[in-house]
């Protein structure tokens, strides 16, 4: 009897702590998890860029002179940084807002319609969320960089 108990005890699964630096890079994240993580990252990015948002808003509506200075920063630069860096910061903000909005709508839809919560819906809605947010970001980046 003790032999059977020892065999049963040896077949039990072993639970261990994971090493985030060694184990997580090899883990294949589902698309829904990637979009959910990007939703969190975009929220953090918007929070961190909040002073930049307030500065842009203030300078763009204060007066015509401040708006002209605001536009020149994206062309010439400011604080020793070229204008392209400021445009890239604005593009990061554009992506963060668009992705956070579309992913938020996705989460709201899943909360409101509980039958929509499935693995297939999670993957397909994640792909649609990425396509919409990246497509809109691409369109607005073309406007930001003067392609139209």
C-alpha positions, 0 to 999 in steps of 0.5 A: 500500500505504501508503494502505491501511495508513493507512486501516486505522490510522485505523479502529482504535478509540480508547481513552481514560480516562473522566472519572468525574464526566462519563461515569459519571452517564450510564452505565446500570448493569445491575440486577445491578451496582446490587445488587452495588454496594449489597452493597458499600455495605451492608458499608461502612455496617455497618462504619462503624456498628459502634460504634453496634451495640456501644453498642446491644447493650451498653445493651439487655442490661446491665440493665433501667435501661440498657434503659429509657434505651436505649428513651428515646433512640429516643423523646426523643433523645440528644446534641442529636439528636432520637429520629427521627435515632436511629431513622433510623440504626437503620433504615439499619443494619437495611437494611444487614444485610438487604440484605448478607445477601440479596445475600450469599446471591445471590452464594453461589448464583451461586458454587455453581451456575455454570450460574446465571451468565447475564445473565437470572439476574443481572437476575432474582436482583437484582430478587428480592434488592432486593424481599426486602431492601426488603420486610423493611426496610419491615416492620421499619421499621413495627415500629421506628416503632410502626405495629404 
